[in-house]
Amino acid sequence: MHVAHAGRYAKYWLEPVELANNRGFRGHELTTIREIVIENREFFLEMWLEYFSGKR
């Protein structure tokens, strides 16, 4: 899962939810982003699977 805003980005793994990379986000912002990722994890996984299953 990639998050980008104003030249900053963060990448989270979804299984388990874990920060993979960060450039520019502060700690409190990463905490908020992580909470959003956790709350929407199932949706993100469904969309990822749907996107890549249609590419075959």
mmCIF file of the N, C-alpha and C atoms, coordinates in Angstrom:
data_MODEL
# 
_entry.id   MODEL 
# 
loop_
_atom_site.group_PDB 
_atom_site.id 
_atom_site.type_symbol 
_atom_site.label_atom_id 
_atom_site.label_alt_id 
_atom_site.label_comp_id 
_atom_site.label_asym_id 
_atom_site.label_entity_id 
_atom_site.label_seq_id 
_atom_site.pdbx_PDB_ins_code 
_atom_site.Cartn_x 
_atom_site.Cartn_y 
_atom_site.Cartn_z 
_atom_site.occupancy 
_atom_site.B_iso_or_equiv 
_atom_site.pdbx_formal_charge 
_atom_site.auth_seq_id 
_atom_site.auth_comp_id 
_atom_site.auth_asym_id 
_atom_site.auth_atom_id 
_atom_site.pdbx_PDB_model_num 
ATOM 1   N N  . MET A 1 1  ? 0.843   -1.159  0.000   1.00 0.00 ? 1  MET A N  1 
ATOM 2   C CA . MET A 1 1  ? 0.000   0.000   0.000   1.00 0.00 ? 1  MET A CA 1 
ATOM 3   C C  . MET A 1 1  ? 0.889   1.223   0.000   1.00 0.00 ? 1  MET A C  1 
ATOM 4   N N  . HIS A 1 2  ? 0.722   2.101   -0.999  1.00 0.00 ? 2  HIS A N  1 
ATOM 5   C CA . HIS A 1 2  ? 1.493   3.336   -1.081  1.00 0.00 ? 2  HIS A CA 1 
ATOM 6   C C  . HIS A 1 2  ? 0.609   4.525   -0.724  1.00 0.00 ? 2  HIS A C  1 
ATOM 7   N N  . VAL A 1 3  ? 1.183   5.448   0.028   1.00 0.00 ? 3  VAL A N  1 
ATOM 8   C CA . VAL A 1 3  ? 0.517   6.692   0.381   1.00 0.00 ? 3  VAL A CA 1 
ATOM 9   C C  . VAL A 1 3  ? 1.456   7.813   -0.035  1.00 0.00 ? 3  VAL A C  1 
ATOM 10  N N  . ALA A 1 4  ? 0.939   8.797   -0.789  1.00 0.00 ? 4  ALA A N  1 
ATOM 11  C CA . ALA A 1 4  ? 1.767   9.919   -1.229  1.00 0.00 ? 4  ALA A CA 1 
ATOM 12  C C  . ALA A 1 4  ? 1.018   11.224  -1.012  1.00 0.00 ? 4  ALA A C  1 
ATOM 13  N N  . HIS A 1 5  ? 1.780   12.248  -0.597  1.00 0.00 ? 5  HIS A N  1 
ATOM 14  C CA . HIS A 1 5  ? 1.193   13.572  -0.393  1.00 0.00 ? 5  HIS A CA 1 
ATOM 15  C C  . HIS A 1 5  ? 2.317   14.608  -0.385  1.00 0.00 ? 5  HIS A C  1 
ATOM 16  N N  . ALA A 1 6  ? 2.209   15.597  -1.252  1.00 0.00 ? 6  ALA A N  1 
ATOM 17  C CA . ALA A 1 6  ? 3.132   16.740  -1.291  1.00 0.00 ? 6  ALA A CA 1 
ATOM 18  C C  . ALA A 1 6  ? 4.606   16.315  -1.276  1.00 0.00 ? 6  ALA A C  1 
ATOM 19  N N  . GLY A 1 7  ? 4.957   15.362  -2.121  1.00 0.00 ? 7  GLY A N  1 
ATOM 20  C CA . GLY A 1 7  ? 6.337   14.923  -2.219  1.00 0.00 ? 7  GLY A CA 1 
ATOM 21  C C  . GLY A 1 7  ? 6.776   13.936  -1.153  1.00 0.00 ? 7  GLY A C  1 
ATOM 22  N N  . ARG A 1 8  ? 5.884   13.570  -0.261  1.00 0.00 ? 8  ARG A N  1 
ATOM 23  C CA . ARG A 1 8  ? 6.182   12.585  0.780   1.00 0.00 ? 8  ARG A CA 1 
ATOM 24  C C  . ARG A 1 8  ? 5.516   11.272  0.407   1.00 0.00 ? 8  ARG A C  1 
ATOM 25  N N  . TYR A 1 9  ? 6.080   10.171  0.848   1.00 0.00 ? 9  TYR A N  1 
ATOM 26  C CA . TYR A 1 9  ? 5.418   8.891   0.604   1.00 0.00 ? 9  TYR A CA 1 
ATOM 27  C C  . TYR A 1 9  ? 5.740   7.897   1.706   1.00 0.00 ? 9  TYR A C  1 
ATOM 28  N N  . ALA A 1 10 ? 4.845   6.947   1.833   1.00 0.00 ? 10 ALA A N  1 
ATOM 29  C CA . ALA A 1 10 ? 5.041   5.837   2.755   1.00 0.00 ? 10 ALA A CA 1 
ATOM 30  C C  . ALA A 1 10 ? 4.503   4.580   2.087   1.00 0.00 ? 10 ALA A C  1 
ATOM 31  N N  . LYS A 1 11 ? 5.131   3.469   2.383   1.00 0.00 ? 11 LYS A N  1 
ATOM 32  C CA . LYS A 1 11 ? 4.693   2.185   1.848   1.00 0.00 ? 11 LYS A CA 1 
ATOM 33  C C  . LYS A 1 11 ? 4.454   1.254   3.028   1.00 0.00 ? 11 LYS A C  1 
ATOM 34  N N  . TYR A 1 12 ? 3.301   0.604   3.028   1.00 0.00 ? 12 TYR A N  1 
ATOM 35  C CA . TYR A 1 12 ? 2.941   -0.353  4.074   1.00 0.00 ? 12 TYR A CA 1 
ATOM 36  C C  . TYR A 1 12 ? 2.708   -1.716  3.460   1.00 0.00 ? 12 TYR A C  1 
ATOM 37  N N  . TRP A 1 13 ? 3.218   -2.741  4.115   1.00 0.00 ? 13 TRP A N  1 
ATOM 38  C CA . TRP A 1 13 ? 2.844   -4.104  3.794   1.00 0.00 ? 13 TRP A CA 1 
ATOM 39  C C  . TRP A 1 13 ? 1.481   -4.350  4.434   1.00 0.00 ? 13 TRP A C  1 
ATOM 40  N N  . LEU A 1 14 ? 0.676   -5.188  3.808   1.00 0.00 ? 14 LEU A N  1 
ATOM 41  C CA . LEU A 1 14 ? -0.670  -5.450  4.323   1.00 0.00 ? 14 LEU A CA 1 
ATOM 42  C C  . LEU A 1 14 ? -0.770  -6.727  5.133   1.00 0.00 ? 14 LEU A C  1 
ATOM 43  N N  . GLU A 1 15 ? 0.165   -7.651  4.977   1.00 0.00 ? 15 GLU A N  1 
ATOM 44  C CA . GLU A 1 15 ? 0.128   -8.912  5.724   1.00 0.00 ? 15 GLU A CA 1 
ATOM 45  C C  . GLU A 1 15 ? 1.494   -9.205  6.312   1.00 0.00 ? 15 GLU A C  1 
ATOM 46  N N  . PRO A 1 16 ? 1.741   -8.892  7.536   1.00 0.00 ? 16 PRO A N  1 
ATOM 47  C CA . PRO A 1 16 ? 0.941   -8.069  8.449   1.00 0.00 ? 16 PRO A CA 1 
ATOM 48  C C  . PRO A 1 16 ? 1.135   -6.587  8.127   1.00 0.00 ? 16 PRO A C  1 
ATOM 49  N N  . VAL A 1 17 ? 0.275   -5.750  8.656   1.00 0.00 ? 17 VAL A N  1 
ATOM 50  C CA . VAL A 1 17 ? 0.404   -4.317  8.428   1.00 0.00 ? 17 VAL A CA 1 
ATOM 51  C C  . VAL A 1 17 ? 1.695   -3.842  9.093   1.00 0.00 ? 17 VAL A C  1 
ATOM 52  N N  . GLU A 1 18 ? 2.598   -3.348  8.248   1.00 0.00 ? 18 GLU A N  1 
ATOM 53  C CA . GLU A 1 18 ? 3.918   -2.945  8.726   1.00 0.00 ? 18 GLU A CA 1 
ATOM 54  C C  . GLU A 1 18 ? 4.486   -1.894  7.781   1.00 0.00 ? 18 GLU A C  1 
ATOM 55  N N  . LEU A 1 19 ? 5.115   -0.879  8.331   1.00 0.00 ? 19 LEU A N  1 
ATOM 56  C CA . LEU A 1 19 ? 5.745   0.158   7.526   1.00 0.00 ? 19 LEU A CA 1 
ATOM 57  C C  . LEU A 1 19 ? 6.942   -0.425  6.803   1.00 0.00 ? 19 LEU A C  1 
ATOM 58  N N  . ALA A 1 20 ? 6.959   -0.306  5.478   1.00 0.00 ? 20 ALA A N  1 
ATOM 59  C CA . ALA A 1 20 ? 8.067   -0.822  4.683   1.00 0.00 ? 20 ALA A CA 1 
ATOM 60  C C  . ALA A 1 20 ? 9.051   0.287   4.333   1.00 0.00 ? 20 ALA A C  1 
ATOM 61  N N  . ASN A 1 21 ? 8.535   1.506   4.110   1.00 0.00 ? 21 ASN A N  1 
ATOM 62  C CA . ASN A 1 21 ? 9.389   2.605   3.684   1.00 0.00 ? 21 ASN A CA 1 
ATOM 63  C C  . ASN A 1 21 ? 8.680   3.916   3.981   1.00 0.00 ? 21 ASN A C  1 
ATOM 64  N N  . ASN A 1 22 ? 9.452   4.937   4.293   1.00 0.00 ? 22 ASN A N  1 
ATOM 65  C CA . ASN A 1 22 ? 8.881   6.256   4.570   1.00 0.00 ? 22 ASN A CA 1 
ATOM 66  C C  . ASN A 1 22 ? 9.852   7.329   4.114   1.00 0.00 ? 22 ASN A C  1 
ATOM 67  N N  . ARG A 1 23 ? 9.303   8.351   3.482   1.00 0.00 ? 23 ARG A N  1 
ATOM 68  C CA . ARG A 1 23 ? 10.107  9.518   3.151   1.00 0.00 ? 23 ARG A CA 1 
ATOM 69  C C  . ARG A 1 23 ? 9.281   10.766  3.412   1.00 0.00 ? 23 ARG A C  1 
ATOM 70  N N  . GLY A 1 24 ? 9.555   11.428  4.504   1.00 0.00 ? 24 GLY A N  1 
ATOM 71  C CA . GLY A 1 24 ? 8.970   12.723  4.769   1.00 0.00 ? 24 GLY A CA 1 
ATOM 72  C C  . GLY A 1 24 ? 7.822   12.791  5.750   1.00 0.00 ? 24 GLY A C  1 
ATOM 73  N N  . PHE A 1 25 ? 7.146   11.684  6.009   1.00 0.00 ? 25 PHE A N  1 
ATOM 74  C CA . PHE A 1 25 ? 6.051   11.719  6.976   1.00 0.00 ? 25 PHE A CA 1 
ATOM 75  C C  . PHE A 1 25 ? 6.616   11.691  8.389   1.00 0.00 ? 25 PHE A C  1 
ATOM 76  N N  . ARG A 1 26 ? 6.001   12.440  9.274   1.00 0.00 ? 26 ARG A N  1 
ATOM 77  C CA . ARG A 1 26 ? 6.408   12.457  10.689  1.00 0.00 ? 26 ARG A CA 1 
ATOM 78  C C  . ARG A 1 26 ? 5.740   11.310  11.423  1.00 0.00 ? 26 ARG A C  1 
ATOM 79  N N  . GLY A 1 27 ? 6.243   11.019  12.611  1.00 0.00 ? 27 GLY A N  1 
ATOM 80  C CA . GLY A 1 27 ? 5.765   9.891   13.398  1.00 0.00 ? 27 GLY A CA 1 
ATOM 81  C C  . GLY A 1 27 ? 4.274   9.899   13.639  1.00 0.00 ? 27 GLY A C  1 
ATOM 82  N N  . HIS A 1 28 ? 3.720   11.051  14.032  1.00 0.00 ? 28 HIS A N  1 
ATOM 83  C CA . HIS A 1 28 ? 2.278   11.102  14.311  1.00 0.00 ? 28 HIS A CA 1 
ATOM 84  C C  . HIS A 1 28 ? 1.463   10.910  13.035  1.00 0.00 ? 28 HIS A C  1 
ATOM 85  N N  . GLU A 1 29 ? 2.001   11.341  11.886  1.00 0.00 ? 29 GLU A N  1 
ATOM 86  C CA . GLU A 1 29 ? 1.314   11.119  10.611  1.00 0.00 ? 29 GLU A CA 1 
ATOM 87  C C  . GLU A 1 29 ? 1.336   9.643   10.250  1.00 0.00 ? 29 GLU A C  1 
ATOM 88  N N  . LEU A 1 30 ? 2.458   8.986   10.492  1.00 0.00 ? 30 LEU A N  1 
ATOM 89  C CA . LEU A 1 30 ? 2.556   7.552   10.205  1.00 0.00 ? 30 LEU A CA 1 
ATOM 90  C C  . LEU A 1 30 ? 1.610   6.747   11.083  1.00 0.00 ? 30 LEU A C  1 
ATOM 91  N N  . THR A 1 31 ? 1.422   7.198   12.320  1.00 0.00 ? 31 THR A N  1 
ATOM 92  C CA . THR A 1 31 ? 0.479   6.522   13.210  1.00 0.00 ? 31 THR A CA 1 
ATOM 93  C C  . THR A 1 31 ? -0.931  6.611   12.651  1.00 0.00 ? 31 THR A C  1 
ATOM 94  N N  . THR A 1 32 ? -1.315  7.789   12.188  1.00 0.00 ? 32 THR A N  1 
ATOM 95  C CA . THR A 1 32 ? -2.646  7.977   11.602  1.00 0.00 ? 32 THR A CA 1 
ATOM 96  C C  . THR A 1 32 ? -2.806  7.159   10.331  1.00 0.00 ? 32 THR A C  1 
ATOM 97  N N  . ILE A 1 33 ? -1.796  7.179   9.475   1.00 0.00 ? 33 ILE A N  1 
ATOM 98  C CA . ILE A 1 33 ? -1.854  6.417   8.225   1.00 0.00 ? 33 ILE A CA 1 
ATOM 99  C C  . ILE A 1 33 ? -1.976  4.923   8.529   1.00 0.00 ? 33 ILE A C  1 
ATOM 100 N N  . ARG A 1 34 ? -1.193  4.446   9.496   1.00 0.00 ? 34 ARG A N  1 
ATOM 101 C CA . ARG A 1 34 ? -1.252  3.027   9.862   1.00 0.00 ? 34 ARG A CA 1 
ATOM 102 C C  . ARG A 1 34 ? -2.643  2.643   10.341  1.00 0.00 ? 34 ARG A C  1 
ATOM 103 N N  . GLU A 1 35 ? -3.270  3.481   11.134  1.00 0.00 ? 35 GLU A N  1 
ATOM 104 C CA . GLU A 1 35 ? -4.629  3.207   11.603  1.00 0.00 ? 35 GLU A CA 1 
ATOM 105 C C  . GLU A 1 35 ? -5.604  3.110   10.440  1.00 0.00 ? 35 GLU A C  1 
ATOM 106 N N  . ILE A 1 36 ? -5.453  3.998   9.461   1.00 0.00 ? 36 ILE A N  1 
ATOM 107 C CA . ILE A 1 36 ? -6.321  3.969   8.274   1.00 0.00 ? 36 ILE A CA 1 
ATOM 108 C C  . ILE A 1 36 ? -6.079  2.694   7.479   1.00 0.00 ? 36 ILE A C  1 
ATOM 109 N N  . VAL A 1 37 ? -4.819  2.317   7.332   1.00 0.00 ? 37 VAL A N  1 
ATOM 110 C CA . VAL A 1 37 ? -4.487  1.082   6.605   1.00 0.00 ? 37 VAL A CA 1 
ATOM 111 C C  . VAL A 1 37 ? -5.101  -0.126  7.311   1.00 0.00 ? 37 VAL A C  1 
ATOM 112 N N  . ILE A 1 38 ? -4.973  -0.189  8.633   1.00 0.00 ? 38 ILE A N  1 
ATOM 113 C CA . ILE A 1 38 ? -5.545  -1.304  9.390   1.00 0.00 ? 38 ILE A CA 1 
ATOM 114 C C  . ILE A 1 38 ? -7.060  -1.349  9.224   1.00 0.00 ? 38 ILE A C  1 
ATOM 115 N N  . GLU A 1 39 ? -7.722  -0.204  9.332   1.00 0.00 ? 39 GLU A N  1 
ATOM 116 C CA . GLU A 1 39 ? -9.186  -0.146  9.209   1.00 0.00 ? 39 GLU A CA 1 
ATOM 117 C C  . GLU A 1 39 ? -9.672  -0.575  7.834   1.00 0.00 ? 39 GLU A C  1 
ATOM 118 N N  . ASN A 1 40 ? -8.846  -0.369  6.802   1.00 0.00 ? 40 ASN A N  1 
ATOM 119 C CA . ASN A 1 40 ? -9.260  -0.646  5.423   1.00 0.00 ? 40 ASN A CA 1 
ATOM 120 C C  . ASN A 1 40 ? -8.487  -1.795  4.784   1.00 0.00 ? 40 ASN A C  1 
ATOM 121 N N  . ARG A 1 41 ? -7.766  -2.532  5.586   1.00 0.00 ? 41 ARG A N  1 
ATOM 122 C CA . ARG A 1 41 ? -6.899  -3.589  5.084   1.00 0.00 ? 41 ARG A CA 1 
ATOM 123 C C  . ARG A 1 41 ? -7.627  -4.593  4.197   1.00 0.00 ? 41 ARG A C  1 
ATOM 124 N N  . GLU A 1 42 ? -8.759  -5.078  4.627   1.00 0.00 ? 42 GLU A N  1 
ATOM 125 C CA . GLU A 1 42 ? -9.511  -6.066  3.841   1.00 0.00 ? 42 GLU A CA 1 
ATOM 126 C C  . GLU A 1 42 ? -9.905  -5.505  2.479   1.00 0.00 ? 42 GLU A C  1 
ATOM 127 N N  . PHE A 1 43 ? -10.354 -4.271  2.446   1.00 0.00 ? 43 PHE A N  1 
ATOM 128 C CA . PHE A 1 43 ? -10.718 -3.625  1.182   1.00 0.00 ? 43 PHE A CA 1 
ATOM 129 C C  . PHE A 1 43 ? -9.501  -3.526  0.264   1.00 0.00 ? 43 PHE A C  1 
ATOM 130 N N  . PHE A 1 44 ? -8.365  -3.064  0.803   1.00 0.00 ? 44 PHE A N  1 
ATOM 131 C CA . PHE A 1 44 ? -7.148  -2.942  -0.001  1.00 0.00 ? 44 PHE A CA 1 
ATOM 132 C C  . PHE A 1 44 ? -6.723  -4.297  -0.560  1.00 0.00 ? 44 PHE A C  1 
ATOM 133 N N  . LEU A 1 45 ? -6.793  -5.331  0.258   1.00 0.00 ? 45 LEU A N  1 
ATOM 134 C CA . LEU A 1 45 ? -6.426  -6.671  -0.210  1.00 0.00 ? 45 LEU A CA 1 
ATOM 135 C C  . LEU A 1 45 ? -7.375  -7.158  -1.306  1.00 0.00 ? 45 LEU A C  1 
ATOM 136 N N  . GLU A 1 46 ? -8.671  -6.923  -1.135  1.00 0.00 ? 46 GLU A N  1 
ATOM 137 C CA . GLU A 1 46 ? -9.645  -7.311  -2.155  1.00 0.00 ? 46 GLU A CA 1 
ATOM 138 C C  . GLU A 1 46 ? -9.374  -6.606  -3.472  1.00 0.00 ? 46 GLU A C  1 
ATOM 139 N N  . MET A 1 47 ? -9.110  -5.311  -3.429  1.00 0.00 ? 47 MET A N  1 
ATOM 140 C CA . MET A 1 47 ? -8.844  -4.534  -4.642  1.00 0.00 ? 47 MET A CA 1 
ATOM 141 C C  . MET A 1 47 ? -7.547  -4.987  -5.302  1.00 0.00 ? 47 MET A C  1 
ATOM 142 N N  . TRP A 1 48 ? -6.536  -5.291  -4.487  1.00 0.00 ? 48 TRP A N  1 
ATOM 143 C CA . TRP A 1 48 ? -5.264  -5.765  -5.020  1.00 0.00 ? 48 TRP A CA 1 
ATOM 144 C C  . TRP A 1 48 ? -5.460  -7.091  -5.750  1.00 0.00 ? 48 TRP A C  1 
ATOM 145 N N  . LEU A 1 49 ? -6.173  -8.026  -5.101  1.00 0.00 ? 49 LEU A N  1 
ATOM 146 C CA . LEU A 1 49 ? -6.418  -9.323  -5.717  1.00 0.00 ? 49 LEU A CA 1 
ATOM 147 C C  . LEU A 1 49 ? -7.257  -9.193  -6.986  1.00 0.00 ? 49 LEU A C  1 
ATOM 148 N N  . GLU A 1 50 ? -8.262  -8.338  -6.946  1.00 0.00 ? 50 GLU A N  1 
ATOM 149 C CA . GLU A 1 50 ? -9.106  -8.126  -8.119  1.00 0.00 ? 50 GLU A CA 1 
ATOM 150 C C  . GLU A 1 50 ? -8.293  -7.541  -9.269  1.00 0.00 ? 50 GLU A C  1 
ATOM 151 N N  . TYR A 1 51 ? -7.463  -6.571  -8.999  1.00 0.00 ? 51 TYR A N  1 
ATOM 152 C CA . TYR A 1 51 ? -6.650  -5.923  -10.026 1.00 0.00 ? 51 TYR A CA 1 
ATOM 153 C C  . TYR A 1 51 ? -5.695  -6.922  -10.682 1.00 0.00 ? 51 TYR A C  1 
ATOM 154 N N  . PHE A 1 52 ? -4.986  -7.680  -9.861  1.00 0.00 ? 52 PHE A N  1 
ATOM 155 C CA . PHE A 1 52 ? -3.977  -8.579  -10.418 1.00 0.00 ? 52 PHE A CA 1 
ATOM 156 C C  . PHE A 1 52 ? -4.582  -9.850  -10.996 1.00 0.00 ? 52 PHE A C  1 
ATOM 157 N N  . SER A 1 53 ? -5.736  -10.281 -10.530 1.00 0.00 ? 53 SER A N  1 
ATOM 158 C CA . SER A 1 53 ? -6.352  -11.465 -11.116 1.00 0.00 ? 53 SER A CA 1 
ATOM 159 C C  . SER A 1 53 ? -6.900  -11.154 -12.502 1.00 0.00 ? 53 SER A C  1 
ATOM 160 N N  . GLY A 1 54 ? -7.261  -9.911  -12.760 1.00 0.00 ? 54 GLY A N  1 
ATOM 161 C CA . GLY A 1 54 ? -7.750  -9.503  -14.075 1.00 0.00 ? 54 GLY A CA 1 
ATOM 162 C C  . GLY A 1 54 ? -6.662  -9.310  -15.094 1.00 0.00 ? 54 GLY A C  1 
ATOM 163 N N  . LYS A 1 55 ? -5.403  -9.314  -14.687 1.00 0.00 ? 55 LYS A N  1 
ATOM 164 C CA . LYS A 1 55 ? -4.271  -9.083  -15.593 1.00 0.00 ? 55 LYS A CA 1 
ATOM 165 C C  . LYS A 1 55 ? -3.813  -10.344 -16.298 1.00 0.00 ? 55 LYS A C  1 
ATOM 166 N N  . ARG A 1 56 ? -4.328  -11.502 -15.892 1.00 0.00 ? 56 ARG A N  1 
ATOM 167 C CA . ARG A 1 56 ? -3.863  -12.761 -16.488 1.00 0.00 ? 56 ARG A CA 1 
ATOM 168 C C  . ARG A 1 56 ? -4.536  -13.063 -17.762 1.00 0.00 ? 56 ARG A C  1 
# 
